[in-house]
Amino acid sequence: MRISSACIYSLNIPFVESFRHSLHERNSSDSIVVKVATECGISGYGEGVPRSYVTGETRKTAVEHVRSELLPRILGAELEGIDPCCAFEYMHGLLPDSDAETGGAVVWNASRCAVELAVIDCLFRIRNASVAAILTPVSQNITYSAVIGANSIARTEKIAHNCKAAGFKYVKMKVSGDEDSERIAMVRKILGPSVSIRLDANGAFSLETARQFMASAEEFDIECIEQPVPRGNPIELATLRSSSPIPIMADESVVTILDAKELIQKKAVDYFNLRISKCGGLYRTLAIADLARFAGIGIQLGCQVGETAILSAAGRHLAAHLADLHFVEGSYGTHLLTEDIAEENIVFGAGGNAPILTGPGLGVTVREELVDKYAENIITVR
């Protein structure tokens, strides 16, 4: 059963409200969705979320890379005889791998992720099997974090009260330096001492201002701070970590496998934030997770702002599979999007809790009429 055609959709789904951090403010999603179909009519869907300030990809360049470089690798590929246990390795062999070990300006990870997930979804649907068959769950329930954007004090206060009412055990706050001490103090007071609070600067600080900020935040019992300084020389993160009162997590600094190896070698951070689109799909994300585990580095499974149910489902499978996760983010669905594109509602419930997925493929049924509705552009390749 061969892959006979593919479609690339440039999605733009409005947000319920804007979301802001130090690098960007967003009012809608900007993901790419890839659909692959076999000659017998079985389809699979994948998603990638390009971020120019993370992987160097824009949605326009990612679409072109998928069309011209990645789809020619998978069109005509025979899926019938592929052992599901080897599915990730099969996809790794089909797609080009040179950018996994480079530090260039563009790493095509969101593009690769969209194609990898589409083929994986299709391959498992052919067998009416769940991706959970190879990403074996070690947990039957996932606990997601709430995330508070870089909002005004008044808005932060409202969201913190909502988090408390919903029973969240883990909360992350976006910070940039402006009024942050007051915001953090207020959130800690509202949530109380038992809730885990971590911070995410998205590279907002210099080395010196990061030191000052972290010293001032220490009193609020902060679990860790994510990407306090911009992506660049790992030595800078290692220098900061050597005197930091708060554990440090890498996000924008850990995009490729080479990034992970360098951070480990320099003893630069305490945690990695792994995001499936940012890291290039399930195969590469698992590879970086293995490196972190052997190095004694903690793992957070993060998400991209505005991802749809497709990436959220992939994240759910991975979160259930990784036994040593410290924090999990994702499955925001219609908490953020005005409309999601799957029949199933995979938004987390009270306290951030959500069950594992067991349906065929990635476990969500994409509503093609909604993909068409929100697609700004559709490219069909045969």
ZAMARGU-4260 file (C-alpha; in steps of 0.2 Angstrom, whole numbers, plus 5000, padded with zeros to 4 digits):
<rodrens>
0) 5000/5000/5000 | 5009/5015/4994 | 5008/5034/4998 | 5000/5041/4982 | 4997/5059/4986
5) 4999/5073/4999 | 4992/5090/5003 | 5000/5104/5013 | 4989/5116/5022 | 4994/5133/5029
10) 4983/5135/5044 | 4977/5151/5052 | 4965/5148/5067 | 4961/5163/5077 | 4965/5163/5096
15) 4952/5166/5109 | 4964/5179/5116 | 4981/5184/5111 | 4996/5176/5120 | 5012/5186/5123
20) 5030/5182/5128 | 5046/5192/5126 | 5049/5186/5108 | 5032/5187/5101 | 5014/5191/5103
25) 5001/5179/5094 | 4983/5181/5089 | 4981/5165/5079 | 4990/5149/5074 | 5002/5148/5060
30) 5005/5129/5058 | 5007/5119/5043 | 4997/5102/5041 | 5002/5088/5030 | 4990/5075/5024
35) 4997/5059/5015 | 4985/5047/5007 | 4987/5029/5000 | 4981/5023/4984 | 4967/5014/4994
40) 4961/5030/5002 | 4969/5028/5020 | 4975/5045/5026 | 4987/5052/5039 | 4989/5069/5046
45) 5005/5078/5053 | 5008/5095/5059 | 5023/5107/5062 | 5024/5124/5069 | 5038/5135/5061
50) 5046/5148/5072 | 5059/5159/5063 | 5067/5164/5080 | 5069/5145/5085 | 5073/5135/5069
55) 5074/5148/5056 | 5059/5142/5047 | 5044/5153/5042 | 5027/5145/5037 | 5031/5150/5019
60) 5048/5142/5018 | 5043/5127/5028 | 5029/5124/5015 | 5041/5125/5001 | 5054/5113/5010
65) 5040/5100/5012 | 5034/5102/4994 | 5051/5102/4986 | 5062/5092/4998 | 5052/5080/5009
70) 5037/5075/4999 | 5048/5068/4985 | 5056/5056/4998 | 5040/5049/5004 | 5028/5049/4989
75) 5027/5031/4982 | 5034/5024/4998 | 5027/5006/5002 | 5019/5005/5020 | 5011/4988/5019
80) 5026/4978/5024 | 5033/4990/5037 | 5034/4983/5055 | 5026/4996/5066 | 5039/4993/5079
85) 5052/5000/5066 | 5041/5014/5061 | 5051/5028/5068 | 5067/5021/5061 | 5059/5019/5044
90) 5054/5037/5044 | 5071/5042/5050 | 5079/5033/5035 | 5067/5040/5022 | 5069/5059/5027
95) 5086/5068/5025 | 5095/5069/5042 | 5110/5081/5038 | 5102/5096/5048 | 5101/5085/5064
100) 5120/5089/5067 | 5121/5106/5061 | 5121/5123/5069 | 5116/5132/5053 | 5103/5147/5052
105) 5089/5135/5047 | 5085/5118/5054 | 5070/5111/5045 | 5063/5103/5061 | 5045/5109/5060
110) 5044/5104/5041 | 5051/5087/5045 | 5039/5084/5060 | 5024/5088/5049 | 5029/5074/5037
115) 5035/5062/5049 | 5019/5062/5059 | 5008/5061/5044 | 5016/5045/5038 | 5017/5038/5055
120) 4998/5042/5057 | 4994/5034/5041 | 5005/5018/5044 | 4996/5014/5060 | 4979/5018/5053
125) 4983/5005/5039 | 4984/4992/5053 | 4970/5000/5064 | 4983/5001/5078 | 4988/5015/5090
130) 5005/5024/5091 | 5004/5019/5109 | 5009/5001/5103 | 5026/5007/5101 | 5026/5022/5113
135) 5021/5011/5127 | 5012/5021/5140 | 5020/5020/5158 | 5006/5031/5164 | 4987/5031/5161
140) 4985/5049/5165 | 4995/5065/5161 | 4996/5080/5171 | 4998/5096/5161 | 5004/5113/5167
145) 4995/5129/5166 | 5004/5144/5157 | 5002/5162/5161 | 5008/5174/5147 | 5017/5190/5149
150) 5002/5199/5154 | 4997/5214/5164 | 4996/5213/5183 | 4977/5213/5183 | 4976/5200/5169
155) 4989/5189/5178 | 4979/5190/5194 | 4963/5184/5185 | 4972/5169/5177 | 4981/5164/5193
160) 4964/5164/5202 | 4957/5153/5188 | 4972/5141/5189 | 4969/5139/5208 | 4950/5136/5205
165) 4954/5123/5192 | 4966/5114/5204 | 4982/5115/5194 | 4998/5108/5202 | 5010/5115/5190
170) 5010/5133/5183 | 5023/5142/5171 | 5024/5161/5170 | 5031/5170/5155 | 5043/5184/5161
175) 5053/5198/5153 | 5058/5209/5168 | 5044/5222/5168 | 5034/5221/5184 | 5039/5203/5185
180) 5043/5203/5204 | 5026/5209/5208 | 5018/5197/5196 | 5027/5182/5203 | 5024/5187/5221
185) 5005/5189/5218 | 5004/5172/5209 | 5013/5163/5223 | 5002/5171/5236 | 4986/5166/5226
190) 4992/5148/5222 | 5000/5145/5239 | 5016/5135/5243 | 5011/5118/5237 | 5009/5123/5218
195) 5025/5121/5208 | 5029/5138/5199 | 5042/5139/5185 | 5047/5154/5175 | 5051/5156/5156
200) 5061/5171/5150 | 5062/5166/5131 | 5080/5174/5131 | 5074/5191/5138 | 5089/5194/5149
205) 5108/5197/5147 | 5120/5187/5158 | 5120/5201/5171 | 5102/5205/5171 | 5098/5187/5172
210) 5108/5185/5188 | 5099/5200/5196 | 5082/5194/5191 | 5085/5176/5197 | 5092/5182/5214
215) 5076/5193/5216 | 5065/5178/5211 | 5073/5165/5223 | 5062/5170/5238 | 5046/5164/5229
220) 5052/5146/5228 | 5054/5144/5209 | 5056/5127/5202 | 5067/5132/5187 | 5069/5146/5174
225) 5068/5142/5156 | 5080/5150/5143 | 5085/5166/5154 | 5097/5172/5140 | 5096/5170/5121
230) 5102/5155/5112 | 5120/5156/5108 | 5136/5150/5117 | 5132/5136/5129 | 5146/5143/5140
235) 5136/5158/5144 | 5122/5146/5151 | 5135/5136/5160 | 5142/5152/5168 | 5125/5157/5174
240) 5121/5140/5181 | 5137/5140/5191 | 5130/5154/5202 | 5112/5152/5200 | 5100/5150/5215
245) 5087/5143/5203 | 5089/5128/5191 | 5090/5132/5173 | 5081/5125/5158 | 5086/5126/5140
250) 5073/5128/5127 | 5078/5139/5111 | 5096/5133/5115 | 5091/5114/5112 | 5084/5112/5095
255) 5096/5099/5087 | 5105/5084/5093 | 5121/5093/5092 | 5114/5107/5104 | 5109/5094/5116
260) 5127/5086/5116 | 5135/5103/5118 | 5124/5108/5133 | 5128/5092/5141 | 5147/5093/5138
265) 5147/5110/5145 | 5136/5106/5160 | 5126/5121/5155 | 5108/5117/5161 | 5098/5107/5173
270) 5083/5103/5161 | 5079/5102/5143 | 5062/5108/5136 | 5058/5096/5122 | 5045/5101/5109
275) 5041/5089/5096 | 5040/5102/5081 | 5055/5111/5087 | 5065/5095/5089 | 5060/5088/5072
280) 5047/5075/5076 | 5046/5060/5087 | 5062/5051/5082 | 5073/5066/5086 | 5064/5071/5102
285) 5066/5053/5109 | 5084/5054/5104 | 5087/5070/5114 | 5077/5063/5128 | 5089/5048/5129
290) 5104/5059/5129 | 5096/5069/5143 | 5092/5054/5153 | 5110/5047/5152 | 5117/5064/5157
295) 5105/5066/5172 | 5096/5081/5164 | 5078/5083/5168 | 5065/5084/5154 | 5050/5095/5151
300) 5039/5090/5136 | 5033/5107/5130 | 5022/5113/5115 | 5021/5126/5102 | 5008/5140/5105
305) 4993/5137/5094 | 4996/5119/5089 | 4981/5109/5085 | 4975/5092/5090 | 4987/5083/5079
310) 5003/5089/5088 | 4994/5089/5105 | 4990/5070/5102 | 5008/5066/5097 | 5013/5075/5113
315) 5000/5065/5123 | 5008/5049/5117 | 5026/5055/5121 | 5021/5061/5138 | 5013/5045/5143
320) 5028/5035/5137 | 5042/5045/5145 | 5044/5039/5163 | 5055/5053/5169 | 5046/5068/5164
325) 5046/5082/5176 | 5033/5094/5168 | 5021/5093/5153 | 5013/5107/5142 | 5001/5106/5128
330) 4983/5100/5124 | 4976/5118/5126 | 4965/5116/5111 | 4949/5127/5112 | 4956/5135/5128
335) 4967/5145/5115 | 4960/5141/5098 | 4943/5147/5093 | 4940/5130/5085 | 4951/5114/5084
340) 4952/5102/5069 | 4948/5085/5077 | 4932/5076/5081 | 4939/5072/5098 | 4940/5084/5112
345) 4958/5082/5119 | 4959/5097/5130 | 4965/5093/5148 | 4952/5093/5162 | 4952/5099/5180
350) 4970/5100/5187 | 4977/5098/5170 | 4973/5080/5170 | 4970/5070/5154 | 4969/5052/5149
355) 4980/5043/5136 | 4974/5041/5118 | 4971/5023/5111 | 4963/5027/5094 | 4970/5022/5078
360) 4986/5031/5072 | 4989/5047/5083 | 4972/5044/5091 | 4962/5059/5084 | 4951/5060/5069
365) 4954/5076/5059 | 4939/5085/5052 | 4945/5089/5034 | 4931/5102/5032 | 4939/5112/5046
370) 4956/5111/5039 | 4949/5117/5023 | 4940/5131/5032 | 4956/5138/5041 | 4968/5135/5027
375) 4975/5150/5019 | 4983/5140/5006 | 4982/5122/5000 | 4995/5113/4989 | 4992/5096/4982
380) 5006/5085/4977 | 5004/5068/4967
</rodrens>
